[in-house]
Amino acid sequence: MRKETGGAAFARAGSERKSDYGDLIKSLPQDGMSLRDYFAAKFAPAIVSKWNGAHTFDEGGISYSDCAEQAYLLADAMLVARNK
C-alpha cells in the first residue's frame, strides 16, 4: 500500500524567459518535497526539544529513529485531518 504524501509542498513549474541581453533562460520543473516530509520536518525539532536535549535513553531521551517515527506519525495525522 502506498503512503499518502499530500502532494508536493514546494513544486515549481518550469519556465522560459528572455534575459535583458536577449538570451533564453530556462528553468526546469521541480517536484519539491512532499507535504508529508515537510510536516515531519516541522514536528521533529519539537519532539527532540521535549526530551530537554537528552540524546540517549540512558539520559532520559529518545532515539533519533524513534523521533523520526513519531514525526511521521504526526505528519500522517495532519494529512488525515487536512483531508476531512
N, CA, C and O of each residue as an XYZ file, in Angstrom:
336
protein
N       0.833     -1.180      0.000
C       0.000      0.000      0.000
C       0.883      1.251      0.000
O       1.839      1.348      0.770
N       0.559      2.180     -0.849
C       1.337      3.408     -0.957
C       0.868      4.429      0.074
O      -0.334      4.613      0.268
N       1.807      5.086      0.727
C       1.522      6.067      1.766
C       1.063      7.375      1.131
O       1.634      7.814      0.133
N       0.030      8.005      1.705
C      -0.424      9.321      1.260
C       0.656     10.338      1.599
O       1.118     10.400      2.738
N       1.059     11.137      0.614
C       2.124     12.114      0.839
C       1.621     13.546      0.891
O       2.346     14.441      1.326
N       0.390     13.774      0.454
C      -0.129     15.137      0.441
C       0.272     15.919     -0.790
O      -0.103     17.083     -0.936
N       1.030     15.299     -1.678
C       1.487     16.010     -2.880
C       2.741     16.820     -2.597
O       3.295     16.772     -1.499
N       3.168     17.545     -3.579
C       4.399     18.330     -3.467
C       4.166     19.596     -2.651
O       3.171     20.292     -2.848
N       5.085     19.890     -1.736
C       4.966     21.074     -0.889
C       5.527     22.317     -1.571
O       4.996     23.411     -1.380
N       6.568     22.176     -2.345
C       7.205     23.341     -2.954
C       7.479     23.111     -4.433
O       8.561     23.421     -4.933
N       6.498     22.571     -5.118
C       6.664     22.300     -6.550
C       6.791     23.614     -7.312
O       6.264     24.650     -6.906
N       7.507     23.534     -8.426
C       7.671     24.726     -9.257
C       7.655     24.302    -10.712
O       8.381     23.394    -11.116
N       6.837     24.955    -11.479
C       6.770     24.649    -12.907
C       8.019     25.178    -13.606
O       8.638     26.136    -13.145
N       8.378     24.560    -14.698
C       9.479     25.070    -15.492
C       9.056     26.347    -16.208
O       7.864     26.625    -16.342
N      10.015     27.103    -16.657
C       9.681     28.345    -17.358
C      10.779     28.716    -18.334
O      11.898     28.206    -18.276
N      10.428     29.610    -19.219
C      11.391     30.193    -20.150
C      11.168     31.691    -20.173
O      10.032     32.165    -20.139
N      12.264     32.430    -20.231
C      12.159     33.884    -20.348
C      13.414     34.409    -21.018
O      14.437     33.727    -21.087
N      13.316     35.603    -21.498
C      14.475     36.253    -22.116
C      15.179     37.126    -21.079
O      14.539     37.824    -20.293
N      16.488     37.070    -21.098
C      17.261     37.936    -20.213
C      17.267     39.350    -20.794
O      16.782     39.577    -21.902
N      17.803     40.267    -20.059
C      17.925     41.651    -20.545
C      18.782     41.728    -21.801
O      18.696     42.696    -22.556
N      19.610     40.707    -22.027
C      20.501     40.688    -23.185
C      19.955     39.847    -24.330
O      20.631     39.650    -25.340
N      18.733     39.352    -24.174
C      18.097     38.576    -25.236
C      18.365     37.084    -25.181
O      17.877     36.341    -26.033
N      19.130     36.628    -24.198
C      19.401     35.196    -24.056
C      18.171     34.495    -23.483
O      17.450     35.051    -22.653
N      17.950     33.277    -23.937
C      16.843     32.479    -23.420
C      17.279     31.800    -22.130
O      18.290     31.098    -22.103
N      16.522     32.006    -21.069
C      16.816     31.400    -19.773
C      15.710     30.398    -19.474
O      14.530     30.747    -19.449
N      16.103     29.151    -19.248
C      15.134     28.093    -18.957
C      15.342     27.601    -17.532
O      16.474     27.459    -17.070
N      14.245     27.345    -16.849
C      14.335     26.677    -15.548
C      13.534     25.386    -15.641
O      12.447     25.354    -16.218
N      14.071     24.347    -15.079
C      13.420     23.041    -15.116
C      12.370     22.945    -14.026
O      12.511     23.567    -12.973
N      11.314     22.170    -14.267
C      10.331     21.970    -13.206
C      10.951     21.190    -12.054
O      11.833     20.356    -12.258
N      10.485     21.467    -10.854
C      10.973     20.774     -9.667
C       9.785     20.261     -8.881
O       8.816     20.988     -8.661
N       9.858     19.015     -8.459
C       8.768     18.424     -7.691
C       8.718     18.954     -6.268
O       7.642     19.014     -5.672
N       9.841     19.332     -5.721
C       9.868     19.753     -4.327
C       9.728     18.561     -3.400
O       9.676     17.417     -3.852
N       9.668     18.825     -2.116
C       9.496     17.750     -1.143
C       8.006     17.489     -0.963
O       7.175     18.333     -1.296
N       7.680     16.330     -0.440
C       6.261     16.026     -0.221
C       5.762     16.802      0.997
O       6.537     17.167      1.881
N       4.473     17.041      1.022
C       3.876     17.722      2.162
C       4.055     16.883      3.424
O       4.229     17.432      4.512
N       4.015     15.562      3.289
C       4.247     14.663      4.439
C       5.647     14.877      5.012
O       5.812     14.980      6.227
N       6.661     14.945      4.131
C       8.029     15.193      4.586
C       8.148     16.569      5.250
O       8.839     16.715      6.259
N       7.482     17.563      4.690
C       7.510     18.913      5.250
C       6.910     18.930      6.655
O       7.491     19.501      7.578
N       5.737     18.295      6.811
C       5.120     18.236      8.132
C       6.041     17.530      9.123
O       6.234     18.011     10.239
N       6.610     16.394      8.725
C       7.503     15.643      9.621
C       8.709     16.487     10.013
O       9.130     16.462     11.170
N       9.266     17.227      9.071
C      10.424     18.078      9.361
C      10.061     19.178     10.361
O      10.891     19.573     11.180
N       8.849     19.661     10.295
C       8.406     20.688     11.241
C       8.186     20.122     12.643
O       8.409     20.814     13.636
N       7.749     18.865     12.724
C       7.496     18.250     14.023
C       8.779     17.797     14.717
O       8.844     17.819     15.946
N       9.790     17.391     13.972
C      10.995     16.797     14.554
C      11.651     17.671     15.628
O      11.974     17.146     16.694
N      11.867     18.976     15.408
C      12.503     19.782     16.461
C      11.684     19.829     17.755
O      12.250     19.835     18.848
N      10.370     19.862     17.631
C       9.525     19.887     18.830
C       9.643     18.577     19.604
O       9.661     18.573     20.835
N       9.722     17.476     18.881
C       9.850     16.174     19.537
C      11.193     16.076     20.255
O      11.260     15.612     21.393
N      12.251     16.508     19.597
C      13.579     16.461     20.212
C      13.639     17.388     21.420
O      14.188     17.011     22.455
N      13.087     18.593     21.308
C      13.158     19.546     22.419
C      12.358     19.078     23.633
O      12.651     19.466     24.764
N      11.354     18.246     23.394
C      10.562     17.697     24.510
C      11.444     16.922     25.481
O      11.163     16.861     26.678
N      12.510     16.332     24.953
C      13.383     15.497     25.780
C      14.524     16.293     26.399
O      15.491     15.701     26.879
N      14.436     17.618     26.400
C      15.390     18.515     27.069
C      16.839     18.259     26.687
O      17.727     18.326     27.537
N      17.078     17.976     25.449
C      18.445     17.820     24.988
C      19.067     16.467     25.262
O      20.209     16.234     24.866
N      18.354     15.559     25.927
C      18.898     14.228     26.176
C      18.902     13.458     24.856
O      17.903     13.449     24.137
N      20.015     12.819     24.542
C      20.149     12.153     23.243
C      20.066     10.632     23.313
O      19.978      9.971     22.278
N      20.090     10.081     24.494
C      20.016      8.626     24.603
C      18.981      8.244     25.654
O      18.585      9.067     26.479
N      18.552      6.996     25.615
C      17.612      6.514     26.618
C      18.211      6.596     28.010
O      17.495      6.855     28.978
N      19.524      6.377     28.125
C      20.178      6.449     29.435
C      20.049      7.842     30.031
O      20.001      7.995     31.251
N      19.994      8.841     29.191
C      19.858     10.225     29.651
C      18.389     10.634     29.755
O      18.085     11.794     30.036
N      17.488      9.695     29.532
C      16.065     10.016     29.558
C      15.560     10.558     28.236
O      14.500     11.181     28.173
N      16.322     10.321     27.182
C      15.986     10.874     25.877
C      15.268      9.898     24.969
O      14.735      8.882     25.414
N      15.264     10.219     23.723
C      14.584      9.434     22.695
C      15.600      9.152     21.590
O      16.437     10.000     21.282
N      15.527      7.978     21.001
C      16.456      7.681     19.904
C      16.039      8.492     18.678
O      14.877      8.872     18.535
N      16.986      8.747     17.814
C      16.689      9.520     16.607
C      15.697      8.786     15.712
O      14.849      9.412     15.076
N      15.803      7.465     15.662
C      14.856      6.724     14.823
C      13.447      6.798     15.410
O      12.474      6.864     14.660
N      13.322      6.789     16.745
C      12.003      6.956     17.374
C      11.469      8.371     17.143
O      10.271      8.559     16.933
N      12.346      9.348     17.182
C      11.947     10.726     16.910
C      11.390     10.840     15.493
O      10.337     11.440     15.282
N      12.099     10.263     14.525
C      11.651     10.309     13.134
C      10.314      9.591     12.975
O       9.424     10.065     12.269
N      10.185      8.453     13.633
C       8.935      7.692     13.547
C       7.766      8.496     14.112
O       6.687      8.519     13.520
N       7.971      9.149     15.243
C       6.914      9.971     15.834
C       6.578     11.162     14.940
O       5.409     11.522     14.799
N       7.594     11.771     14.339
C       7.355     12.912     13.448
C       6.472     12.502     12.269
O       5.571     13.242     11.874
N       6.734     11.323     11.712
C       5.915     10.859     10.579
C       4.522     10.428     11.021
O       3.571     10.566     10.252
N       4.375      9.914     12.234
C       3.042      9.605     12.736
C       2.215     10.889     12.853
O       1.038     10.910     12.494
N       2.834     11.947     13.352
C       2.140     13.231     13.449
C       1.851     13.805     12.065
O       0.782     14.372     11.839
N       2.792     13.661     11.145
C       2.584     14.147      9.773
C       1.413     13.417      9.122
O       0.594     14.032      8.440
N       1.338     12.111      9.335
C       0.217     11.338      8.781
C      -1.110     11.809      9.371
O      -2.113     11.893      8.662
N      -1.114     12.118     10.670
C      -2.330     12.615     11.302
C      -2.727     13.982     10.733
O      -3.914     14.265     10.566
N      -1.747     14.817     10.439
C      -2.034     16.122      9.814
C      -2.669     15.935      8.447
O      -3.611     16.647      8.099
N      -2.164     14.986      7.668
C      -2.726     14.751      6.336
C      -4.166     14.238      6.427
O      -5.018     14.621      5.625
N      -4.432     13.373      7.407
C      -5.799     12.870      7.599
C      -6.721     14.031      7.966
O      -7.802     14.171      7.395
N      -6.295     14.861      8.916
C      -7.112     15.993      9.341
C      -7.319     16.984      8.187
O      -8.396     17.563      8.046
N      -6.307     17.168      7.385
C      -6.370     18.093      6.253
C      -7.376     17.625      5.203
O      -8.002     18.446      4.533
N      -7.532     16.327      5.062
C      -8.414     15.780      4.038
C      -9.860     15.602      4.505
O     -10.699     15.138      3.733
N     -10.162     15.959      5.743
C     -11.546     15.822      6.243
C     -12.411     16.953      5.731
O     -13.601     17.010      6.042
